[in-house]
Amino acid sequence: MSTVSCPECAADVKLEAGTEVGEIIVCPDCGVDLEVTALSPATIQLAPMEQEDWGE
């Protein structure tokens, strides 16, 4: 298990064993979606926001 800092609120976020690159996790403190970008060393970034389609 690795621990990284949330880029939004700087809280410690634990990456469980079996976490994969590209996986979306949620910060336990601020609730923002985070994307795992690497495992060695472990890094995360804010997950890209999905664009609304609004029926176009």
SVG drawing of the C-alpha trace seen along z (x, -y; Angstrom):
<svg xmlns="http://www.w3.org/2000/svg" viewBox="-31 -22 40 28">
<polyline fill="none" stroke="black" stroke-width="0.4" points="0.0,0.0 1.2,-3.5 0.3,-6.9 0.1,-10.0 -1.1,-13.6 -4.3,-14.8 -3.5,-17.7 -6.7,-19.5 -6.5,-19.4 -3.1,-17.8 -4.8,-15.0 -3.1,-11.6 -4.7,-9.2 -3.9,-5.5 -3.6,-3.4 -4.7,0.1 -2.9,3.2 -4.2,4.0 -4.7,0.4 -4.1,-0.1 -2.9,-3.0 -5.9,-4.9 -8.1,-3.9 -10.3,-6.6 -10.3,-7.0 -12.0,-9.4 -10.1,-11.6 -11.4,-10.6 -11.2,-14.3 -12.5,-16.5 -14.3,-14.0 -12.7,-15.0 -12.1,-12.3 -8.5,-11.4 -6.8,-9.4 -3.9,-7.1 -1.2,-8.1 1.7,-5.9 2.5,-3.2 6.2,-3.4 6.5,-5.9 2.8,-6.3 1.3,-9.5 -2.2,-10.8 -3.8,-13.9 -7.2,-15.4 -9.4,-13.2 -10.6,-14.8 -14.1,-16.1 -16.6,-14.4 -18.1,-16.8 -21.9,-17.1 -23.5,-16.3 -26.8,-18.1 -28.4,-16.1 -26.3,-17.7"/>
</svg>
